[in-house]
Amino acid sequence: MRKDRLDLFMNPRSVAIIGASRKSGPGSFNLIENMRAFGYTGKIFPVNPQADEILGLKAYKDIRDIPEPIDIAILNTPRELIPRIIEDCAAVGIPGVIVVPQGFADADEEGQRLQQQLTQLARDKGIRIMGPNTLGVQDSFSGFTSSFMPLVREKAPVGVICQSGVFFFGAAVFSGLLGQGMDLANACDLDLADALDYFGDDDRIRVIFAHVEGLKDGRRFLETAERVARLKPVITLKTGKSAQGAKAAASHSGSMVGDYEVFEAAMEKAGVIAAQDPEEVQDVTRAFLNLPPLKGRRIGVITFTGAGGIILIDSLFDCGLELAELSSDTIRRIKELSPPWMPIGNPMDIWPALMKNGLEFTYKAALEGMLADPGVDGVVCIATAPFLPDHSFLDASSVILETAATFPVKPVAVWLYGPNQPAFNEKFNRSGKILALPSLLRVAKTLAALHKRYQFQKQSFTFPEKFPVGPEVATLQDRTGKESGKLADPAALGLLERYGIPLAVHRLIHNSDEALEAAWSIGYPVALKTASPLIVHKTETGGVIINLQGPDELKAALQGMKTGIRQRVSGAEKDGFIVQRMVPAGLEVLLGAKRDPQFGPVIIFGTGGIYTELWKDIAYGLAPLSREEAKRMIRKTRVFEIIKGFRSREPLDEALLVEMLLRLSQLMSEVDEIQEMEINPFMVFPQGGVAVDVRVIL
């Protein structure tokens, strides 16, 4: 939407408050008092048919009675009156309204009907609607707020977008991190993409945070987020991750909630940081405001305690970072200050050197050495937070701040232990140069977010690769099981073949003679599988028999399979069977896809075979995939440890797997009928690989 339309919500020259309260004073939640206290200097027109004057302002009986133009109207009346009032606002030329009351899609069927009516009014009348069920907006720069809750005015360069105003506006304000905010709540009209686009174009906003309960148009949000994230950091916090949480979120905002893993994959594709809790949002926001980028994964650690360093190692590894390999010069610098028996490495335990040479001299030498080391991308300082002045000899805060200021191109984070941690954290964070956090895990997560953003910024945009495809197969819908929606195996295998995904050699057969001829042509040993679309899970219904060594075994297996399938699923045997060459042993991986209602085709990679559901070793990516995204998906999984060559074993064909994911991405982008697809297992070898089994649901 045009930026000037949303400017009217954030910085209106005149506001009508329909349903303005006559109560005033503490605890009255009077919006007019709130607006004045916050600093709003524009014109306010109360509308209340029961009053002639409110807080010294002339009150009007109806919105149509106001003789001057109005930029926005704030509606705080019973829900059933809202649609008619919006029609009146549109009739007098008011371009935007904020609908405060609850009881719409967050409530009963009548509320849902009323919200649909509001959405239709926005389309038909050209009026923009924020809410319903909203606190509205806060703009600390212009001095305008529509919130009935008292808020603190902080001109922080942070834009906050919420779908639950009281909690998230409150969290942002109490941390001093809200410059501008919008509570979209049920989002019957104005949505997350509109707000994100607006903050993206505001030069006063350096970091954007969006609380997401659900999305009505995931692809539009994704496109907007990717554009804005190129300009400035964007952080999201998705609530409603679990089944119970998703149900609560849907009840709260009436929004559609998708799988959280898909949401995370979408945010990664857009270059957005997906935080896990409000504390992480605050940590990462402060990091983006105050720290330089983390250009690599290599972290140097200076510590007073060996245990603290070890705890941090685990957290760094879990967050995708690693310990830096220190240069010989850096090690020598501290080794000369330490007792001869003290080994020096990373983490660098400087306590013995400190005891010998004093705190300030030792810490400065260690921190200067690490920050100057070309093999170190960022530093974590572990130190004490003693009570002052009695234990000032343990206070390293000043030397850390002074030394870090001389190397401003690398981020420095601090974790302090001891009785005075909050006061010392405040000292560091007030400096605006170093970030102090209350746990080592939060330190690692925050540095990882800095690195993710740097990686995204340095990526150049690449168009998806297009592979040549074979001739189009017959209409897919004619080849499915009527109830299961499963595509018959011959058609599914033909689809893979068309898109260049290699298959184990196979033949479709219907009787013993055809089976024997196929096996003779393919060569024993073979596997026998049902080809019926009526059967979704072959193994559970006796639809797979492997390692058949000769004609007698094949004939007996075919007869037994026919009988067993006929008893379980009537008519399934008529669709035929597949005789397939047994594939030599290799690594079984899963290549899959699903069509998400919000974000479209999602590509899946992970551990395959019978252990897929047990290990749940899965990575997700949104189609269309780039080659880099496909590679990143593979390297996220635990099975990658085997692919790259575990211990003395030969590495497997990672390049082929990357290409398979790209081909699958193209397939899902071009064949709209497919809802789900699973190639499991795909057998990968040191050179090459083949699809062994596939299931396609339309």
Secondary structure, DSSP 8 states (H G I E B T S, - for coil): --HHHHHHHHS-SEEEEET-----STTS--HHHHHHHHT--SEEEEE-TT-SEETTEE-BSSGGG--S--SEEEE-S-GGGHHHHHHHHHHTT--EEEE----STTS-HHHHHHHHHHHHHHHHH--EEE-SS--EEEETTTTEE--SS-------SEEEEESSHHHHHHHHHHTT--SEEEE-TT-SSS-HHHHHHHHHT-TT--EEEEEES--S-HHHHHHHHHHHHTTS-EEEEE---SHHHHHHHHHHH------HHHHHHHHHHHT-EEESSHHHHHHHHHHHHHS----SSEEEEEES-HHHHHHHHHHHHHTT-EE----HHHHHHHHTTS-TT----SSEE-HHHHHHH-HHHHHHHHHHHHHH-TT-SEEEEEEE---TTTTGGG--HHHHHHHHHT-TTS-EEEEEESTTHHHHHHHHHHHTS-EE-SSHHHHHHHHHHHHHHHHHHH---------------S-GGGGB-TTT-BB-HHHHHHHHHHTT--B--EEEESSHHHHHHHHHHH-SSEEEEE--TT-S-TGGGT-EEEEE-SHHHHHHHHHHHHHHHHHHSTTGGGG-EEEEE---S-EEEEEEEEEETTTEEEEEEEE-GGGHHHH--EEEEESS--HHHHHHHHHHSTTHHHHTT-TTS----HHHHHHHHHHHHHHHHH-TT-SEEEEEEEEE-SS-EEE--EEEE-
